[in-house]
Amino acid sequence: MNGSRPLAARCKALIARAAILREIRRFFTEEGYLEVETPLRIPSLAPEAHIDAIQSDGWLLQTSPEICMKRMLAAGYERLFQICHCWRADERGKKHLPEFTMLEWYRVGVDYRRMMIDCENLVRALAASLGLDATICYRKTSIGLTGEWERLTVREAFARYGGLTMEEALAREMFDEIMVRDIEPLLGLEKPTFICDYPAERSALARLKPEDPSVAERFELYIGGVELANAFSELTNPVEQRRRFVAEAACREKQRRPAYPLPEPFLNELSAMPPSAGIALGVDRLVMVLIDALCIDEVVAFTPEEL
């Protein structure tokens, strides 16, 4: 983007990025996770209404490694993590790149609440690796990392910041608009915020809460108004997952977006996946927040426009 710092001026940021990547690997290795590499170019993916993949000789560049990693859970692996590149078409901005780095980890026998604790421990460890202590500064805002981070349900967030209820926003088809415009910029300003219990209509690959099936066991992590991670208690019902995929595909068709084949091997193996939880965390954005960069361009070696 115009205004990004020249390559030579990014040296300090890239040194910090390398330190963060080393610490990520140390953190998960010491926690007993296996680092894996799954294919970046795949024949199918989980359809999402608003995310377009990039074609690669008849296949697709992954938008996330989740399908392959969950197949590994179904095959008996219990703790996995991966740092990889992902691609999403037409995503470019101060916080977006069409090619970006993702950290995903999956753990058998836990739910999304454990993923929140993992996030807290990981980010604290990464901040410490940069010489930061209990507080980070992002865009002139001091954000405390100690103690339990804020847990805020989506329903509570709409009541506090949205101007109408979560249910009203869904009925008026304004949910995403209000989230992005009115709610997200106010999350994680004093301490990081987990916004959780998304409506069932936004459940993606998450299981519904047994005690309240109107919401899903899903959260997103925000620091300084920036979305960093998306996590689920994983859905392991292949019939329900197929129904959701078909619904997302229909939504894509209605919007005249490209159609993708369903990931049949994943659906066929899903019933073997034990209760587990997983999370996807944007590495570029996390580096941006930890070193207080103004733009995602400052924390990568090359932007698309420089190639």
Secondary structure, 3 states (H helix, E strand, C coil): CCCCCCHHHHHHHHHHHHHHHHHHHHHHHHCCCEECCCCCEECCCCCCCCCCCEEECCEEECCCCHHHHHHHHHCCCCEEEEEEEEECCCCCECCECCEEEEEEEEEECCCHHHHHHHHHHHHHHHHHHCCCCCEEEECCEEEECCCCCEEEEHHHHHHHHHCCCHHHHHHCCCHHHHHHHHHHHHCCCCCCEEEEEEEHHHCCCECEECCEEEEEEEEEEEECCEEEEEEEEECCCHHHHHHHHHHHHHHHHHCCCCCCCCCHHHHHHHHHCCCEEEEEEEHHHHHHHHCCCCCHHHHCCCCHHHC
